[in-house]
Amino acid sequence: MPSDTANVKLGVCTVLFDGIDLGFTKGGVEVEVQTNTHVVNVDQFGETPIDEVIMGRTVQVTAPLAETTLQNLVRTMPGAQLVATGATYASGTVTFATTAPVNNDSVTVDGVVFAFKTAPSLPNEMAIPASINAAAAALAAAINADVTTYAKVQATANAGVVTLTARDYGTASNAFTLAKVGTNITVSGATLAGGAVPAKAKVSVKTGVSQSLLALAKKLVLRPIGTNGADDFTVFKAMTPGNLSYAYNLDNERIFKTVFKGYADAAGNLFSVGNDSAV
């Protein structure tokens, strides 16, 4: 491949953990991949290696979070619990009535279109389902699989109804829009509703003794600013043990210096570079 100056890249990234944007960072996000090996040698050749075998590989991401919110603390501190008096999460519903959707029926969630197609070929397109229950299940799965939408809402399906719940509490999510195309589809309103900010809130942190970090691990995505996924660095299962150190200084930002470690999934996958949807 010939040299191309367009391949020389620099710049900062967005940190997405379980689909949630953790916000601004300060000092740069760093990735470290280490491969541990065992050098094979025999007496007859002294210290000259005759082979080298990979024993394991690790990945670590250090992200100094500048937005030291209670929500970010809960997300990055195993054993932590958010206690928010009066907080509610905005929600809405999509209902499939009587019969399954037909070709070109669609649901739009805050500007992202999810369409039913006879021959789906693009992202967020779904095959025509056999029933309203299958339609709801397909829509919920598509919403949760879309990075942009899942950062805002989480979808669950039950008996032909998809319930959308905002990922964060507060009134901002009340502006997330809902729309539909199709005579057998109804939405609860033009936007989500019911989100409210708490009168007061705190994070309660327990010891976390015996807590499995793998059980808490979520997908971590580093997405360079100005890109749409083509240059993503994705750790399939990542979690932080919750080490916390920050100072109250007059002339320095308060930072959560968060270190994520990657864990192999059941198939041995650790991380990927590039568009993770490629198959």
C-alpha positions as CSV (number, residue, x, y, z in Angstrom):
1,M,0.0,0.0,0.0
2,P,1.5,3.4,-0.9
3,S,2.1,6.0,1.7
4,D,-0.7,8.4,2.5
5,T,-0.5,11.4,4.7
6,A,-4.2,10.9,5.6
7,N,-3.1,7.9,7.6
8,V,-1.2,10.1,10.0
9,K,-3.6,10.7,12.8
10,L,-3.8,12.7,16.0
11,G,-6.3,14.1,18.4
12,V,-8.4,13.3,21.4
13,C,-11.2,10.8,21.8
14,T,-14.6,10.3,23.4
15,V,-14.8,7.6,26.1
16,L,-17.9,5.4,25.9
17,F,-18.5,2.9,28.7
18,D,-21.5,0.7,28.2
19,G,-22.7,3.2,25.6
20,I,-22.5,6.2,27.9
21,D,-20.2,9.1,27.1
22,L,-18.1,9.7,30.2
23,G,-17.6,13.3,29.2
24,F,-14.5,15.5,29.0
25,T,-11.0,14.3,29.9
26,K,-7.9,16.1,31.0
27,G,-4.4,15.0,30.2
28,G,-5.1,12.5,27.4
29,V,-6.4,9.0,27.3
30,E,-3.8,6.3,27.1
31,V,-3.9,2.7,25.9
32,E,-1.4,0.1,26.9
33,V,-1.3,-3.4,25.4
34,Q,1.2,-5.9,26.8
35,T,2.0,-9.3,25.5
36,N,3.8,-11.7,27.9
37,T,6.0,-14.4,26.4
38,H,8.1,-17.4,27.5
39,V,11.4,-17.7,25.8
40,V,12.3,-21.3,24.9
41,N,15.9,-22.4,25.0
42,V,17.9,-25.6,25.6
43,D,21.2,-26.4,27.3
44,Q,23.0,-27.2,24.0
45,F,22.4,-23.7,22.6
46,G,23.0,-21.8,25.9
47,E,21.0,-18.6,26.1
48,T,20.2,-18.5,22.4
49,P,16.4,-18.7,22.0
50,I,15.0,-21.4,19.8
51,D,11.4,-20.2,20.1
52,E,9.2,-17.8,22.0
53,V,5.6,-18.6,23.0
54,I,2.9,-16.1,23.9
55,M,1.6,-16.7,27.4
56,G,-1.0,-14.0,27.6
57,R,-2.0,-10.5,26.6
58,T,-3.4,-7.6,28.6
59,V,-5.0,-4.3,27.8
60,Q,-5.3,-1.2,30.0
61,V,-6.9,2.1,29.3
62,T,-6.2,5.2,31.5
63,A,-8.8,7.9,31.3
64,P,-8.5,11.0,33.4
65,L,-12.2,12.0,33.7
66,A,-12.7,15.8,34.1
67,E,-16.4,15.5,34.7
68,T,-16.4,14.3,38.3
69,T,-20.1,13.7,38.5
70,L,-21.9,11.4,40.9
71,Q,-23.1,9.4,37.8
72,N,-19.5,8.9,36.6
73,L,-18.4,7.9,40.1
74,V,-21.1,5.2,40.3
75,R,-20.1,3.9,36.8
76,T,-16.4,3.5,37.7
77,M,-16.6,2.5,41.4
78,P,-17.6,-1.2,42.0
79,G,-19.9,-1.5,45.0
80,A,-21.1,2.1,44.7
81,Q,-24.8,3.0,44.8
82,L,-26.4,6.3,43.7
83,V,-29.0,7.5,46.2
84,A,-31.0,10.3,44.5
85,T,-34.1,11.7,46.3
86,G,-36.8,12.5,43.9
87,A,-34.9,11.6,40.8
88,T,-36.8,10.0,37.9
89,Y,-35.8,8.7,34.5
90,A,-37.7,9.8,31.4
91,S,-39.5,7.0,29.6
92,G,-41.8,6.3,26.6
93,T,-43.3,3.3,24.8
94,V,-43.7,2.0,21.3
95,T,-46.7,-0.4,20.9
96,F,-47.3,-2.8,18.0
97,A,-51.0,-3.5,17.8
98,T,-53.0,-6.2,16.0
99,T,-50.5,-7.2,13.3
100,A,-46.8,-7.1,12.7
101,P,-45.2,-4.2,10.8
102,V,-44.9,-4.2,7.0
103,N,-42.2,-3.1,4.7
104,N,-40.9,0.5,5.4
105,D,-42.7,0.8,8.7
106,S,-40.3,2.5,11.1
107,V,-39.7,4.0,14.5
108,T,-37.5,7.0,15.1
109,V,-35.8,7.6,18.4
110,D,-34.3,11.0,18.9
111,G,-33.5,11.3,15.2
112,V,-32.3,7.7,14.6
113,V,-34.5,5.7,12.3
114,F,-35.1,1.9,12.9
115,A,-36.9,0.5,9.8
116,F,-38.6,-2.8,9.0
117,K,-37.6,-4.1,5.6
118,T,-38.4,-7.1,3.4
119,A,-34.7,-7.3,2.6
120,P,-32.8,-5.4,5.3
121,S,-29.3,-4.4,4.1
122,L,-28.3,-1.4,6.2
123,P,-27.6,-0.7,9.9
124,N,-30.8,-0.3,12.0
125,E,-32.9,-2.2,9.4
126,M,-34.8,-5.2,10.6
127,A,-36.5,-8.1,8.8
128,I,-40.3,-8.2,8.7
129,P,-41.3,-10.1,11.9
130,A,-43.9,-12.8,12.1
131,S,-45.8,-11.3,15.1
132,I,-46.1,-8.2,17.2
133,N,-44.0,-9.8,20.0
134,A,-41.2,-10.5,17.5
135,A,-41.5,-6.9,16.2
136,A,-41.0,-5.5,19.7
137,A,-38.1,-7.8,20.5
138,A,-36.4,-6.9,17.2
139,L,-36.8,-3.2,17.8
140,A,-35.5,-3.3,21.3
141,A,-32.5,-5.3,20.2
142,A,-31.8,-2.8,17.4
143,I,-32.1,0.2,19.7
144,N,-29.7,-1.4,22.3
145,A,-27.2,-2.3,19.5
146,D,-27.0,1.2,18.1
147,V,-24.2,3.1,19.8
148,T,-25.8,6.6,19.4
149,T,-29.2,5.6,20.7
150,Y,-28.1,3.3,23.5
151,A,-26.0,6.1,24.9
152,K,-29.4,7.9,25.6
153,V,-32.0,5.2,26.2
154,Q,-32.3,1.5,27.0
155,A,-35.1,-0.6,25.5
156,T,-37.0,-3.6,26.8
157,A,-39.7,-5.6,25.1
158,N,-42.8,-7.3,26.5
159,A,-45.9,-8.5,24.8
160,G,-45.6,-6.3,21.8
161,V,-44.6,-3.1,23.7
162,V,-41.1,-1.6,23.8
163,T,-40.4,0.5,26.8
164,L,-37.6,3.2,26.4
165,T,-36.0,4.4,29.6
166,A,-33.4,7.2,29.7
167,R,-29.9,6.1,30.8
168,D,-29.6,9.2,33.1
169,Y,-32.1,10.8,35.4
170,G,-33.2,14.4,34.9
171,T,-35.2,16.7,32.6
172,A,-32.9,16.7,29.6
173,S,-34.1,13.3,28.5
174,N,-37.7,14.7,28.3
175,A,-36.6,16.2,25.0
176,F,-35.7,12.9,23.3
177,T,-38.1,12.6,20.4
178,L,-40.3,9.6,19.3
179,A,-42.0,9.2,16.0
180,K,-43.3,6.3,13.9
181,V,-44.4,5.3,10.4
182,G,-47.1,2.6,10.2
183,T,-50.7,2.1,10.9
184,N,-50.2,-0.6,13.5
185,I,-47.5,1.3,15.5
186,T,-48.2,3.8,18.2
187,V,-45.9,5.9,20.4
188,S,-46.6,7.2,23.8
189,G,-45.9,10.8,22.8
190,A,-43.8,13.1,20.7
191,T,-41.0,12.9,23.3
192,L,-40.1,10.9,26.4
193,A,-41.6,12.2,29.6
194,G,-41.4,12.0,33.3
195,G,-37.7,12.8,33.9
196,A,-36.9,14.8,37.0
197,V,-33.7,16.0,38.7
198,P,-33.3,14.9,42.4
199,A,-33.7,17.3,45.3
200,K,-30.5,15.9,46.7
201,A,-28.2,13.0,45.8
202,K,-25.2,11.1,47.1
203,V,-23.0,8.1,46.2
204,S,-22.7,5.4,48.9
205,V,-19.6,3.3,48.5
206,K,-19.3,-0.2,50.1
207,T,-16.1,-2.2,50.6
208,G,-16.7,-4.2,47.4
209,V,-15.0,-7.3,49.0
210,S,-15.3,-10.4,46.8
211,Q,-16.9,-8.4,43.9
212,S,-16.1,-9.9,40.5
213,L,-15.0,-7.2,38.1
214,L,-15.8,-9.5,35.2
215,A,-19.4,-9.7,36.3
216,L,-19.5,-5.8,36.2
217,A,-17.5,-5.5,33.0
218,K,-19.0,-3.6,30.0
219,K,-17.9,-2.6,26.5
220,L,-15.4,0.3,26.5
221,V,-15.1,2.3,23.3
222,L,-12.5,5.0,22.5
223,R,-13.8,7.0,19.5
224,P,-11.6,9.7,18.1
225,I,-13.4,13.0,17.8
226,G,-14.8,13.6,14.4
227,T,-15.0,10.0,13.4
228,N,-18.1,7.7,13.1
229,G,-16.6,4.4,14.3
230,A,-14.1,3.5,11.7
231,D,-11.2,4.2,14.1
232,D,-12.7,2.9,17.3
233,F,-10.6,1.1,19.9
234,T,-13.0,-1.3,21.6
235,V,-12.4,-3.4,24.7
236,F,-15.1,-6.0,24.7
237,K,-15.2,-6.5,28.5
238,A,-13.6,-3.7,30.6
239,M,-13.9,-2.6,34.2
240,T,-12.1,-0.4,36.7
241,P,-11.4,-1.6,40.3
242,G,-12.4,1.9,41.5
243,N,-9.1,3.4,42.6
244,L,-9.7,7.1,43.3
245,S,-7.3,9.9,43.9
246,Y,-8.0,13.6,43.3
247,A,-7.1,16.9,45.0
248,Y,-9.0,20.1,45.9
249,N,-6.6,22.7,44.5
250,L,-7.2,26.3,43.5
251,D,-5.5,26.1,40.1
252,N,-6.1,22.5,39.1
253,E,-9.2,20.7,37.8
254,R,-10.6,17.9,39.9
255,I,-10.0,14.6,38.0
256,F,-11.1,11.0,38.3
257,K,-8.0,9.2,37.1
258,T,-9.8,6.0,36.0
259,V,-7.9,2.9,34.9
260,F,-9.9,0.3,33.0
261,K,-8.6,-3.3,32.6
262,G,-9.7,-5.6,29.8
263,Y,-10.9,-9.2,30.3
264,A,-11.2,-11.9,27.7
265,D,-14.7,-12.9,26.7
266,A,-15.8,-16.6,26.4
267,A,-14.3,-16.8,22.9
268,G,-11.0,-15.3,24.0
269,N,-11.6,-11.9,22.4
270,L,-9.9,-9.0,24.2
271,F,-10.1,-5.9,22.0
272,S,-10.5,-4.7,18.4
273,V,-9.3,-1.7,16.4
274,G,-11.6,-0.3,13.7
275,N,-15.3,-0.6,13.1
276,D,-16.5,-3.3,15.6
277,S,-19.6,-4.0,13.5
278,A,-17.5,-5.5,10.7
279,V,-18.1,-9.2,10.1
